[in-house]
């Protein structure tokens, strides 16, 4: 199955959601990114370390769909995301709302 780009609702605004289903084959996790105005939410397939090296505002949240990523708790973030006020106790939606301001 090919990658899909969808509009994802973030409170009163929207972001761009990108999903590549079952990257490693059937039964494996999908690669998910939600690109907001000031940074992005990403799944565990992507590297927080690399995002940090590049100076990106990135937040890692586990989930198999956009809804799950927005509902689940943050599992990691770059210092740039922390500087915006994002914390590990937030949900993906709370982080996305900050990233989309």
N, C-alpha and C positions, 0 to 999 in steps of 0.2 A: 504494500500500500504506500502511496506517495505522501509526502509531507503536506500538511494543511495549514493555512493561515486563516485565523478567525478573529473577529472582533470580540473582545472579552469585556464585560461590564465591570467597572471598578467604581463603586459608589455612583456618583452622578456623572462620571466620565467613562471613557473606554481606553483600552490598551490593545496592542497587537499580540495575539497568541499564536505561537508556532508549535506544531506537534509533528514529530516524526514517529509514527507507530512502530513498535517492536523492532527497534534498531538492530538488535542482535539476533533476531529471528523470532518465530512464533513462541509465545509464552514468556517473552522477556519484556522488560519495561520500555515505555516510550520515552523519547527525548522531548522535554517540554520547556518552553521559554515563554514568559509573558513580558513583553517589552513595554515599559512605561516611559513617561517623559524624561525622567532623570536617572533611570537605571532599569534593571531587570530582575525578575524572579527566574530561577532556573532549577532544574532537577539535578540529581546527583551525578548524572552522566558528564556534566560540565565541571570545570575546575575553578574553585574559588581562588586557589593560589594564583592561577594565571590571570584571572580577573583582577586580583589585587595588584599583581605586577604591572598590569596595563592601566591601573588607576580607575577601573570601572566601579560603579556602584552596583553591587550584585548581592542577591539574597538567595540562599538555597532553601527550597521547600520540597519535601517528598510528596508524591501523588501521581496517580495514573491518568488524571484528567485535569482540565483547567479548574473545575469546581473543587476537586480534591486539593490542588495546590493552593487555592485561595482559602480553603477551610483549615488546612493543617498548619501546625506551628513551624516557625522558622527553625532550620537545623544548622544554619551557618550564615555568615555575612562577612563582607569585606569591611575594613575600617572606614572606607568611604560611605558605606551604608549606615554604619554606626554613627558617623558624624551627622547624619540627617535625622537621627533620633530613633532608628530602627533597633529593636532589641530582640533577643532570642525567645522571649515569652510571647511575642506577637504572632498572630495568624498571618498567612500569606496575604489575605485581604487587607489587614491593617498595614502591613509593609507596603503593599501596592498603592494604597491610598496616599502614603507619604511619597512614594516614588512618582506618583502621577500628579503631584501638586505643581 
